[in-house]
Amino acid sequence: MTEVTPDYRSLSLAGIVQTATMVHHTALGGMVKTADRQVLLNAVLTHNARDLGEIFPEPYAYADGAGQAVEMLSGRISSPEVLRYTMQLTELARRLRADRNAVRRLAGLLNELGVTEPEPVKLSIIYQQTISTLGKRIQVVGEPSVLQQEATADIIRAMLLAGVRFGWLWQQLGGRRWHLIVRRKTLLEAMQHLDLKQR
């Protein structure tokens, strides 16, 4: 049986939405499985990947994000914040791609990290040193008592860095922020055809 090549552009969009959803849940004090979060954080270290399969070793891990993306593209927005984070992450990715100095600094910091499973606190620091300097910060809304916890703030910043990684990849594969508005039907059809069953 011939193996079907995954639609990596749709997977990238699923990654953005899945990250945005986890950020929202975390900011509200909701439970997010460490393993589910780690899937997203691991993608941050794939900036030197030789092929797209290295970025998405387990495509089925993005099933939740794909489902949320289908809801969003269908106009059934369960959370305005998730939509806002999705749009802002794609904008940050665009700004990063346009800033060569920021790209070099980010790549250097990630190369220095040199780990297989990055810790949120380390990615949080990298986020603050790079993405936070691009002039368009994401204002995360949630429970004040939760957001005031430094460990939670680190997790959120680390996941936002992952979201920017997926946003970068999505744009690298031809996706554009305005596509989320004027090409929703095309994106929706592609997302609905994703086969993310675990094998």
Backbone as CSV, one residue per row, in Angstrom:
resi,resn,N_x,N_y,N_z,CA_x,CA_y,CA_z,C_x,C_y,C_z
1,MET,0.846,-1.201,0.000,0.000,0.000,0.000,0.881,1.250,0.000
2,THR,0.585,2.178,-0.890,1.357,3.407,-0.977,0.995,4.343,0.171
3,GLU,1.996,4.849,0.862,1.751,5.762,1.975,1.467,7.164,1.439
4,VAL,0.404,7.768,1.941,0.005,9.105,1.495,0.821,10.151,2.243
5,THR,1.403,11.084,1.506,2.168,12.163,2.130,1.227,13.117,2.850
6,PRO,1.488,13.425,4.105,0.611,14.335,4.844,0.563,15.726,4.217
7,ASP,-0.550,16.406,4.425,-0.696,17.785,3.988,-0.042,18.651,5.063
8,TYR,1.235,18.935,4.890,1.981,19.620,5.935,1.534,21.058,6.140
9,ARG,1.024,21.691,5.099,0.538,23.060,5.298,-0.669,23.063,6.228
10,SER,-1.590,22.128,6.030,-2.746,22.039,6.920,-2.325,21.622,8.321
11,LEU,-1.338,20.734,8.403,-0.824,20.334,9.712,-0.211,21.524,10.446
12,SER,0.456,22.393,9.704,1.048,23.587,10.313,-0.028,24.494,10.880
13,LEU,-1.110,24.669,10.140,-2.219,25.480,10.627,-2.855,24.823,11.851
14,ALA,-2.983,23.505,11.815,-3.505,22.784,12.978,-2.606,23.016,14.186
15,GLY,-1.293,23.070,13.944,-0.352,23.328,15.026,-0.541,24.704,15.643
16,ILE,-0.783,25.708,14.807,-1.026,27.065,15.313,-2.263,27.078,16.198
17,VAL,-3.352,26.502,15.681,-4.626,26.520,16.410,-4.534,25.696,17.684
18,GLN,-3.847,24.559,17.607,-3.703,23.719,18.799,-2.916,24.458,19.879
19,THR,-1.882,25.170,19.471,-1.107,25.970,20.411,-1.977,27.064,21.025
20,ALA,-2.726,27.771,20.184,-3.596,28.841,20.669,-4.614,28.306,21.673
21,THR,-5.144,27.131,21.399,-6.122,26.521,22.288,-5.501,26.165,23.634
22,MET,-4.300,25.607,23.608,-3.620,25.241,24.851,-3.249,26.475,25.669
23,VAL,-2.851,27.536,24.992,-2.550,28.790,25.688,-3.801,29.284,26.405
24,HIS,-4.935,29.231,25.716,-6.195,29.687,26.289,-6.572,28.850,27.513
25,HIS,-6.489,27.534,27.393,-6.832,26.652,28.508,-5.894,26.879,29.695
26,THR,-4.619,27.023,29.404,-3.636,27.228,30.465,-3.884,28.539,31.198
27,ALA,-4.192,29.592,30.446,-4.430,30.911,31.043,-5.664,30.919,31.933
28,LEU,-6.591,30.021,31.677,-7.808,29.933,32.489,-7.642,28.962,33.659
29,GLY,-6.465,28.353,33.760,-6.227,27.415,34.836,-6.634,25.994,34.508
30,GLY,-6.916,25.724,33.244,-7.313,24.389,32.825,-6.134,23.430,32.793
31,MET,-6.439,22.147,32.788,-5.403,21.121,32.761,-4.992,20.817,31.319
32,VAL,-3.698,20.822,31.074,-3.141,20.441,29.780,-2.111,19.354,30.039
33,LYS,-2.265,18.222,29.391,-1.326,17.118,29.598,0.078,17.529,29.165
34,THR,1.049,17.192,30.003,2.432,17.530,29.698,2.872,16.942,28.361
35,ALA,2.459,15.706,28.078,2.840,15.051,26.825,2.275,15.792,25.619
36,ASP,1.037,16.272,25.732,0.417,17.019,24.631,1.142,18.340,24.405
37,ARG,1.513,18.983,25.491,2.245,20.246,25.380,3.633,20.013,24.800
38,GLN,4.271,18.917,25.190,5.634,18.646,24.751,5.711,18.418,23.244
39,VAL,4.643,17.849,22.672,4.602,17.662,21.222,4.793,19.003,20.513
40,LEU,4.130,20.027,21.030,4.234,21.354,20.427,5.606,21.963,20.678
41,LEU,6.098,21.839,21.902,7.386,22.442,22.238,8.530,21.789,21.475
42,ASN,8.424,20.495,21.229,9.482,19.801,20.490,9.654,20.368,19.089
43,ALA,8.560,20.883,18.522,8.627,21.434,17.163,9.509,22.670,17.090
44,VAL,9.692,23.345,18.233,10.531,24.547,18.246,11.967,24.221,17.846
45,LEU,12.418,23.024,18.192,13.809,22.646,17.936,14.023,22.051,16.552
46,THR,13.031,22.196,15.672,13.154,21.607,14.335,13.566,22.636,13.286
47,HIS,14.187,23.739,13.720,14.549,24.787,12.760,15.603,24.326,11.764
48,ASN,16.311,23.252,12.095,17.300,22.707,11.166,16.849,21.371,10.573
49,ALA,15.553,21.138,10.579,15.019,19.863,10.087,15.371,19.649,8.618
50,ARG,15.704,18.412,8.281,16.052,18.080,6.896,14.821,17.833,6.045
51,ASP,13.733,17.438,6.692,12.482,17.255,5.957,11.311,17.495,6.901
52,LEU,10.127,17.658,6.330,8.949,18.016,7.110,8.515,16.900,8.049
53,GLY,8.865,15.682,7.711,8.518,14.562,8.570,9.168,14.659,9.936
54,GLU,10.314,15.326,10.019,10.987,15.508,11.310,10.207,16.462,12.198
55,ILE,9.478,17.379,11.594,8.703,18.354,12.360,7.412,17.726,12.870
56,PHE,6.857,16.834,12.053,5.592,16.178,12.408,5.786,14.653,12.436
57,PRO,6.553,14.149,13.409,6.782,12.701,13.463,5.515,11.917,13.780
58,GLU,4.567,12.559,14.441,3.297,11.922,14.797,2.148,12.846,14.402
59,PRO,1.766,12.859,13.131,0.716,13.774,12.669,-0.586,13.675,13.459
60,TYR,-0.923,12.468,13.933,-2.183,12.298,14.660,-2.219,13.112,15.960
61,ALA,-1.041,13.537,16.441,-0.981,14.338,17.662,-1.609,15.716,17.468
62,TYR,-1.883,16.073,16.204,-2.457,17.388,15.901,-3.950,17.302,15.566
63,ALA,-4.560,16.190,15.902,-5.983,15.992,15.586,-6.863,17.027,16.283
64,ASP,-6.549,17.343,17.535,-7.353,18.335,18.260,-7.268,19.699,17.596
65,GLY,-6.054,20.086,17.193,-5.889,21.372,16.523,-6.613,21.413,15.203
66,ALA,-6.586,20.296,14.469,-7.302,20.232,13.193,-8.802,20.377,13.416
67,GLY,-9.299,19.720,14.459,-10.726,19.827,14.768,-11.126,21.242,15.142
68,GLN,-10.283,21.892,15.944,-10.547,23.285,16.322,-10.482,24.200,15.107
69,ALA,-9.546,23.916,14.193,-9.419,24.723,12.980,-10.654,24.585,12.102
70,VAL,-11.195,23.367,12.007,-12.421,23.148,11.238,-13.556,23.980,11.821
71,GLU,-13.687,23.966,13.140,-14.730,24.769,13.795,-14.536,26.255,13.480
72,MET,-13.304,26.708,13.591,-13.000,28.116,13.368,-13.293,28.535,11.927
73,LEU,-12.825,27.729,10.984,-13.008,28.060,9.570,-14.463,27.928,9.135
74,SER,-15.245,27.171,9.908,-16.672,27.018,9.612,-17.494,28.162,10.193
75,GLY,-16.831,29.047,10.930,-17.536,30.173,11.528,-18.119,29.862,12.884
76,ARG,-17.830,28.659,13.388,-18.340,28.278,14.715,-17.209,28.500,15.717
77,ILE,-17.110,29.729,16.189,-16.022,30.110,17.075,-16.442,29.888,18.520
78,SER,-15.861,28.871,19.135,-16.194,28.582,20.533,-15.478,29.541,21.477
79,SER,-14.336,30.081,21.020,-13.577,31.011,21.849,-12.958,32.109,20.994
80,PRO,-13.410,33.342,21.142,-12.802,34.458,20.399,-11.313,34.601,20.702
81,GLU,-10.902,34.225,21.916,-9.498,34.356,22.283,-8.620,33.424,21.460
82,VAL,-9.099,32.202,21.218,-8.328,31.260,20.414,-8.149,31.790,18.999
83,LEU,-9.197,32.373,18.443,-9.101,32.981,17.114,-8.105,34.134,17.126
84,ARG,-8.180,34.957,18.160,-7.272,36.111,18.256,-5.823,35.639,18.362
85,TYR,-5.570,34.658,19.214,-4.206,34.156,19.348,-3.703,33.567,18.031
86,THR,-4.582,32.869,17.316,-4.202,32.274,16.033,-3.767,33.354,15.043
87,MET,-4.563,34.404,14.949,-4.239,35.492,14.029,-2.958,36.206,14.445
88,GLN,-2.786,36.410,15.743,-1.603,37.126,16.222,-0.334,36.296,16.062
89,LEU,-0.444,34.994,16.232,0.722,34.136,16.040,1.192,34.156,14.584
90,THR,0.241,34.174,13.655,0.631,34.247,12.240,1.267,35.602,11.925
91,GLU,0.790,36.652,12.589,1.372,37.974,12.373,2.787,38.039,12.952
92,LEU,2.994,37.447,14.129,4.331,37.426,14.714,5.302,36.635,13.844
93,ALA,4.814,35.530,13.276,5.652,34.738,12.375,6.047,35.562,11.159
94,ARG,5.105,36.349,10.633,5.405,37.204,9.481,6.460,38.245,9.846
95,ARG,6.316,38.843,11.020,7.282,39.849,11.460,8.667,39.237,11.667
96,LEU,8.685,38.040,12.220,9.958,37.364,12.434,10.650,37.091,11.107
97,ARG,9.913,36.593,10.130,10.496,36.271,8.825,11.079,37.521,8.149
98,ALA,10.536,38.680,8.489,10.992,39.923,7.874,12.170,40.551,8.614
99,ASP,12.528,39.993,9.771,13.594,40.570,10.599,14.769,39.593,10.648
100,ARG,15.746,39.794,9.783,16.870,38.866,9.681,17.684,38.792,10.963
101,ASN,17.837,39.915,11.638,18.601,39.909,12.880,17.910,39.057,13.938
102,ALA,16.584,39.179,14.026,15.829,38.392,14.993,15.898,36.907,14.648
103,VAL,15.865,36.593,13.362,15.950,35.194,12.924,17.301,34.605,13.317
104,ARG,18.362,35.351,13.076,19.705,34.862,13.424,19.853,34.675,14.931
105,ARG,19.310,35.623,15.685,19.405,35.527,17.145,18.617,34.321,17.651
106,LEU,17.428,34.118,17.115,16.603,32.987,17.531,17.302,31.669,17.200
107,ALA,17.821,31.560,15.984,18.514,30.333,15.585,19.721,30.064,16.478
108,GLY,20.466,31.120,16.809,21.631,30.965,17.671,21.259,30.474,19.055
109,LEU,20.208,31.039,19.620,19.767,30.640,20.958,19.260,29.203,20.968
110,LEU,18.555,28.818,19.916,18.043,27.451,19.841,19.182,26.457,19.658
111,ASN,20.199,26.846,18.886,21.363,25.966,18.706,22.116,25.781,20.025
112,GLU,22.183,26.842,20.820,22.856,26.778,22.110,22.087,25.891,23.091
113,LEU,20.776,25.827,22.905,19.933,25.048,23.811,20.322,23.573,23.772
114,GLY,20.432,23.024,22.577,20.954,21.688,22.380,20.336,20.586,23.217
115,VAL,19.004,20.563,23.329,18.329,19.499,24.078,17.285,18.845,23.186
116,THR,16.851,17.656,23.598,15.841,16.947,22.805,14.427,17.239,23.284
117,GLU,14.278,17.558,24.576,12.969,17.922,25.120,13.119,19.231,25.883
118,PRO,12.873,20.339,25.217,13.111,21.656,25.816,12.213,21.936,27.018
119,GLU,12.775,22.579,28.018,12.015,22.969,29.203,11.306,24.296,28.939
120,PRO,10.062,24.424,29.404,9.310,25.667,29.188,10.052,26.913,29.635
121,VAL,10.747,26.839,30.775,11.414,28.038,31.292,12.508,28.510,30.338
122,LYS,13.215,27.575,29.710,14.278,27.952,28.774,13.708,28.545,27.490
123,LEU,12.618,27.955,27.006,11.964,28.503,25.805,11.318,29.845,26.111
124,SER,10.845,30.012,27.336,10.252,31.283,27.745,11.277,32.406,27.655
125,ILE,12.482,32.125,28.111,13.552,33.124,28.057,13.882,33.473,26.607
126,ILE,13.951,32.459,25.765,14.236,32.690,24.344,13.126,33.522,23.714
127,TYR,11.882,33.223,24.070,10.746,33.999,23.551,10.895,35.474,23.926
128,GLN,11.246,35.723,25.168,11.374,37.104,25.626,12.526,37.824,24.944
129,GLN,13.578,37.085,24.613,14.753,37.702,24.002,14.613,37.908,22.492
130,THR,13.623,37.274,21.904,13.471,37.357,20.436,12.083,37.826,20.019
131,ILE,11.100,37.000,20.196,9.748,37.313,19.710,9.174,38.553,20.377
132,SER,9.451,38.718,21.665,8.912,39.875,22.391,9.485,41.197,21.908
133,THR,10.567,41.136,21.120,11.196,42.364,20.629,10.646,42.801,19.276
134,LEU,9.700,42.035,18.729,9.204,42.320,17.376,8.149,43.418,17.340
135,GLY,7.751,43.919,18.501,6.852,45.069,18.548,5.380,44.762,18.478
136,LYS,4.988,43.514,18.609,3.566,43.142,18.534,3.306,42.021,19.534
137,ARG,3.260,42.368,20.789,3.100,41.358,21.826,1.667,40.841,21.899
138,ILE,1.552,39.591,22.280,0.236,38.978,22.457,-0.207,39.176,23.900
139,GLN,-1.369,39.786,24.084,-1.930,39.969,25.412,-2.796,38.768,25.731
140,VAL,-2.281,37.889,26.595,-3.021,36.684,26.971,-4.005,37.020,28.074
141,VAL,-5.244,36.608,27.875,-6.319,36.877,28.831,-6.657,35.604,29.592
142,GLY,-6.822,35.716,30.895,-7.165,34.549,31.696,-7.418,34.918,33.139
143,GLU,-7.291,33.941,34.007,-7.469,34.176,35.442,-6.224,34.875,35.988
144,PRO,-6.384,36.068,36.576,-5.219,36.803,37.085,-4.357,35.983,38.036
145,SER,-4.989,35.208,38.914,-4.234,34.413,39.883,-3.395,33.340,39.195
146,VAL,-3.855,32.892,38.029,-3.116,31.893,37.261,-1.979,32.552,36.494
147,LEU,-2.273,33.647,35.848,-1.270,34.330,35.022,-0.142,34.925,35.852
148,GLN,-0.399,35.183,37.136,0.627,35.756,38.001,1.646,34.725,38.455
149,GLN,1.363,33.448,38.208,2.311,32.400,38.582,3.419,32.339,37.528
150,GLU,4.650,32.495,37.961,5.773,32.559,37.021,5.892,31.288,36.192
151,ALA,5.641,30.138,36.826,5.747,28.869,36.096,4.718,28.811,34.969
152,THR,3.514,29.305,35.243,2.473,29.320,34.215,2.822,30.295,33.104
153,ALA,3.353,31.456,33.483,3.761,32.450,32.485,4.847,31.881,31.576
154,ASP,5.771,31.113,32.149,6.827,30.482,31.350,6.236,29.478,30.358
155,ILE,5.282,28.689,30.815,4.645,27.699,29.947,3.934,28.389,28.787
156,ILE,3.236,29.466,29.079,2.495,30.186,28.049,3.450,30.787,27.020
157,ARG,4.519,31.415,27.489,5.486,31.994,26.546,6.148,30.911,25.703
158,ALA,6.433,29.773,26.311,7.041,28.661,25.560,6.093,28.172,24.472
159,MET,4.808,28.077,24.796,3.838,27.618,23.803,3.632,28.663,22.708
160,LEU,3.707,29.930,23.067,3.606,30.972,22.048,4.781,30.882,21.071
161,LEU,5.954,30.539,21.597,7.113,30.343,20.718,6.858,29.188,19.753
162,ALA,6.237,28.127,20.266,5.875,27.001,19.401,4.863,27.440,18.346
163,GLY,3.911,28.274,18.760,2.915,28.769,17.810,3.535,29.572,16.694
164,VAL,4.544,30.375,17.029,5.266,31.152,16.014,6.013,30.202,15.075
165,ARG,6.554,29.113,15.633,7.243,28.119,14.792,6.288,27.537,13.749
166,PHE,5.091,27.174,14.192,4.110,26.634,13.252,3.654,27.707,12.263
167,GLY,3.550,28.949,12.744,3.169,30.042,11.864,4.206,30.288,10.784
168,TRP,5.472,30.210,11.182,6.577,30.344,10.223,6.472,29.260,9.160
169,LEU,6.291,28.021,9.605,6.218,26.895,8.671,5.019,27.025,7.748
170,TRP,3.885,27.420,8.306,2.662,27.588,7.496,2.911,28.602,6.379
171,GLN,3.552,29.705,6.695,3.838,30.721,5.688,4.909,30.243,4.718
172,GLN,5.860,29.474,5.215,6.902,28.918,4.354,6.286,28.001,3.295
173,LEU,5.169,27.355,3.654,4.487,26.437,2.744,3.374,27.122,1.951
174,GLY,3.317,28.443,2.025,2.379,29.180,1.185,1.194,29.786,1.887
175,GLY,1.040,29.531,3.178,-0.084,30.104,3.910,0.121,31.584,4.197
176,ARG,-0.953,32.336,4.231,-0.882,33.756,4.542,-2.007,34.123,5.512
177,ARG,-1.746,35.122,6.328,-2.721,35.519,7.341,-4.070,35.845,6.722
178,TRP,-4.053,36.515,5.570,-5.309,36.914,4.948,-6.074,35.725,4.391
179,HIS,-5.391,34.588,4.204,-6.080,33.379,3.756,-7.133,32.939,4.772
180,LEU,-6.876,33.241,6.048,-7.807,32.855,7.100,-9.126,33.613,6.994
181,ILE,-9.113,34.674,6.209,-10.318,35.482,6.045,-10.971,35.241,4.687
182,VAL,-10.189,35.297,3.613,-10.771,35.234,2.272,-10.677,33.859,1.610
183,ARG,-9.926,32.943,2.195,-9.823,31.599,1.626,-10.218,30.525,2.636
184,ARG,-11.168,30.889,3.469,-11.567,29.961,4.532,-12.110,28.653,3.972
185,LYS,-12.885,28.726,2.895,-13.489,27.510,2.330,-12.414,26.543,1.841
186,THR,-11.403,27.080,1.163,-10.311,26.237,0.658,-9.543,25.611,1.810
187,LEU,-9.240,26.411,2.833,-8.519,25.901,3.997,-9.357,24.859,4.731
188,LEU,-10.659,25.111,4.808,-11.555,24.188,5.493,-11.584,22.831,4.800
189,GLU,-11.695,22.841,3.489,-11.744,21.589,2.737,-10.460,20.789,2.926
190,ALA,-9.325,21.479,2.903,-8.044,20.800,3.093,-7.953,20.216,4.502
191,MET,-8.416,20.976,5.483,-8.356,20.514,6.866,-9.265,19.308,7.085
192,GLN,-10.417,19.317,6.437,-11.362,18.213,6.585,-10.845,16.914,5.962
193,HIS,-9.921,17.044,5.022,-9.387,15.864,4.346,-8.134,15.313,5.031
194,LEU,-7.699,15.955,6.114,-6.550,15.452,6.845,-6.895,14.091,7.465
195,ASP,-6.024,13.141,7.279,-6.200,11.831,7.900,-5.241,11.738,9.080
196,LEU,-5.784,11.937,10.283,-4.938,11.984,11.469,-5.223,10.831,12.417
197,LYS,-5.612,9.705,11.857,-5.829,8.520,12.697,-4.489,7.910,13.072
198,GLN,-4.385,7.497,14.320,-3.146,6.879,14.788,-2.971,5.504,14.142
199,ARG,-1.753,5.236,13.688,-1.474,3.971,13.038,-0.494,3.134,13.860
